[in-house]
Amino acid sequence: MNVYRFGVVFLFLSFLSPCLQAAELASHQAAYRLSLSSRKNNAEIVDLSGVLTSRLEQVCDGWILAQKMSQRLDSPSAGIIVSESSSAIMEAPGGNLYRFSTRQKNGAAILDVRGQAKKNQKGEVIVQYTKPLAKTQLLPGETIFPIAHTRLLLDAAMSGKKLANHRIFDGFDGASGYLVTTVISRLSQENGLPQSFSPLLKGELWHMRMAYFQAQVEASAPIMEISVILRANGVAEKIIFEYERFGIKAELERVEAIARPVCR
């Protein structure tokens, strides 16, 4: 199975808007319980369980997101499949530098992807892969990275916008990026977890539904959709990943704050 795009959901940052007060993001580590949220009759998966851990941390030269995921999938045709993956990204302020690495193990198959992306003098994005093969891609200047994408969504939500469109790149599968359409709606506090669950669960709450389209392929239907219940500080309380034949639900089990760095 292809990588589930967890790396584009759990942290939310962007370029600051001068007319808005940007969200104050919280460095934190969290754990989520994975389960099957829906399936069609022809789905290859009949059951799924697992754990996702995520660590979002502000460092002196940007933000780092590190994640690990372990899944147990039950397929009538293939039997029990154990899938494990780990990923890490580093994104500098302003989107001038982005580093990414991921390792996926699905059964006996293993895939390692590594590389970095940066903007050239023309404002274009140059992507350089070192694994699995050395190659270079040139992407349009409007391409943004996962952290910037999420911050833009939060800024849009804070300004009252209900729709956002972006072109993003994460590097996890070698694709040239995705066109993402997001529908934003404000939620009442009753729709979220209580603050007694964690002091981090405070502030405004939004539901964001993102539809992912391959950037260089004309298609009327997205390849996947992601729904997330998100706090203004970037903590995701619940995520649902919807694929063509099944859906995966990630529910927050615990979250803890990480101290900010002392930078000079």
ZAMARGU-4260 file (C-alpha; in steps of 0.2 Angstrom, whole numbers, plus 5000, padded with zeros to 4 digits):
<rodrens>
0) 5000/5000/5000 | 5006/5018/4997 | 5011/5029/5011 | 4996/5037/5020 | 5000/5055/5020
5) 5001/5058/5038 | 5015/5070/5036 | 5004/5083/5028 | 4992/5084/5043 | 4999/5085/5060
10) 5008/5101/5060 | 5001/5117/5054 | 5012/5132/5050 | 5013/5146/5036 | 5020/5162/5030
15) 5013/5176/5042 | 5000/5188/5036 | 5003/5206/5041 | 4985/5210/5044 | 4982/5195/5055
20) 4988/5188/5071 | 4996/5172/5067 | 4993/5156/5077 | 5005/5153/5091 | 5010/5135/5087
25) 5014/5123/5101 | 5029/5111/5100 | 5022/5095/5106 | 5023/5076/5105 | 5007/5065/5102
30) 5001/5048/5100 | 4986/5042/5090 | 4976/5026/5089 | 4972/5020/5071 | 4957/5010/5066
35) 4947/5007/5051 | 4933/5020/5049 | 4924/5014/5034 | 4925/5002/5020 | 4916/4997/5004
40) 4911/4979/4999 | 4926/4978/4987 | 4939/4984/4999 | 4955/4974/5000 | 4955/4978/5019
45) 4943/4971/5032 | 4951/4977/5048 | 4965/4988/5053 | 4973/4993/5069 | 4989/5003/5074
50) 4998/5018/5082 | 5005/5034/5075 | 5017/5044/5085 | 5021/5062/5080 | 5034/5075/5087
55) 5032/5093/5081 | 5047/5104/5088 | 5052/5121/5085 | 5071/5123/5083 | 5082/5138/5080
60) 5082/5136/5061 | 5064/5131/5058 | 5053/5117/5063 | 5055/5098/5063 | 5041/5085/5062
65) 5046/5066/5066 | 5033/5053/5065 | 5032/5034/5067 | 5018/5023/5061 | 5014/5004/5064
70) 4999/4996/5057 | 4991/4979/5056 | 4980/4976/5041 | 4969/4961/5038 | 4966/4957/5020
75) 4956/4942/5014 | 4968/4939/4999 | 4985/4943/5007 | 4981/4939/5025 | 4989/4949/5039
80) 5000/4963/5034 | 5011/4972/5046 | 5016/4990/5039 | 5029/5001/5047 | 5035/5018/5042
85) 5045/5033/5049 | 5047/5050/5042 | 5056/5066/5046 | 5055/5083/5039 | 5064/5100/5042
90) 5057/5116/5035 | 5065/5133/5037 | 5056/5149/5039 | 5049/5156/5023 | 5050/5140/5014
95) 5068/5143/5007 | 5074/5125/5013 | 5065/5109/5015 | 5073/5092/5020 | 5063/5076/5020
100) 5066/5057/5023 | 5055/5042/5025 | 5056/5024/5027 | 5042/5012/5023 | 5041/4994/5026
105) 5025/4985/5019 | 5027/4966/5022 | 5044/4962/5014 | 5045/4978/5003 | 5056/4992/5009
110) 5057/5009/5002 | 5068/5023/5007 | 5066/5041/5001 | 5077/5056/5005 | 5081/5073/4998
115) 5079/5091/5000 | 5071/5106/4991 | 5075/5124/4990 | 5071/5140/4980 | 5082/5146/4966
120) 5084/5165/4961 | 5069/5164/4950 | 5058/5158/4964 | 5056/5141/4957 | 5058/5125/4968
125) 5072/5114/4965 | 5070/5096/4972 | 5086/5085/4974 | 5083/5067/4978 | 5097/5056/4985
130) 5087/5040/4988 | 5081/5028/4981 | 5089/5036/4965 | 5098/5053/4963 | 5087/5064/4952
135) 5082/5082/4951 | 5065/5090/4949 | 5060/5108/4945 | 5043/5114/4952 | 5033/5130/4950
140) 5036/5144/4962 | 5019/5143/4970 | 5024/5126/4977 | 5024/5126/4996 | 5029/5113/5009
145) 5018/5104/5022 | 5022/5116/5037 | 5019/5131/5026 | 5003/5124/5020 | 4996/5121/5037
150) 5000/5138/5043 | 4991/5145/5028 | 4976/5135/5032 | 4976/5142/5050 | 4978/5159/5044
155) 4964/5157/5032 | 4953/5150/5046 | 4957/5164/5058 | 4952/5177/5044 | 4935/5168/5042
160) 4939/5160/5025 | 4930/5144/5021 | 4939/5138/5005 | 4958/5137/5001 | 4968/5130/4986
165) 4987/5127/4987 | 5000/5117/4978 | 5011/5107/4990 | 5026/5095/4990 | 5031/5083/5003
170) 5043/5072/4994 | 5038/5056/5002 | 5033/5046/4986 | 5043/5055/4972 | 5028/5064/4965
175) 5029/5081/4958 | 5017/5088/4971 | 4998/5089/4974 | 4984/5102/4972 | 4975/5103/4988
180) 4957/5110/4990 | 4952/5113/5008 | 4935/5117/5015 | 4936/5126/5032 | 4922/5127/5045
185) 4923/5133/5063 | 4917/5121/5077 | 4911/5124/5094 | 4921/5118/5109 | 4908/5104/5112
190) 4915/5096/5096 | 4932/5094/5103 | 4940/5085/5117 | 4939/5094/5135 | 4954/5104/5141
195) 4955/5092/5156 | 4962/5079/5143 | 4977/5091/5140 | 4981/5109/5144 | 4986/5110/5125
200) 4968/5107/5120 | 4962/5126/5121 | 4959/5140/5109 | 4948/5140/5093 | 4943/5124/5084
205) 4941/5120/5066 | 4936/5106/5054 | 4946/5105/5038 | 4943/5094/5024 | 4957/5092/5011
210) 4955/5085/4994 | 4971/5079/4986 | 4974/5079/4967 | 4990/5074/4958 | 4998/5090/4951
215) 5001/5085/4934 | 4986/5074/4930 | 4969/5080/4925 | 4956/5071/4936 | 4939/5075/4942
220) 4940/5065/4958 | 4954/5067/4971 | 4966/5052/4975 | 4962/5054/4993 | 4953/5066/5006
225) 4959/5070/5024 | 4947/5077/5037 | 4955/5085/5053 | 4949/5093/5069 | 4962/5105/5073
230) 4966/5117/5087 | 4973/5135/5083 | 4990/5129/5091 | 4992/5116/5078 | 4986/5101/5089
235) 4976/5089/5079 | 4963/5080/5089 | 4956/5068/5076 | 4960/5064/5058 | 4951/5053/5045
240) 4960/5048/5029 | 4948/5043/5015 | 4953/5032/5001 | 4943/5025/4986 | 4938/5009/4995
245) 4941/5012/5014 | 4945/5025/5027 | 4957/5026/5042 | 4953/5035/5058 | 4967/5042/5069
250) 4961/5047/5087 | 4971/5057/5099 | 4976/5046/5114 | 4989/5058/5123 | 4998/5074/5119
255) 5012/5083/5129 | 5020/5100/5127 | 5039/5102/5122 | 5049/5116/5128 | 5054/5129/5116
260) 5073/5131/5112 | 5084/5145/5118 | 5091/5153/5102 | 5105/5166/5100
</rodrens>
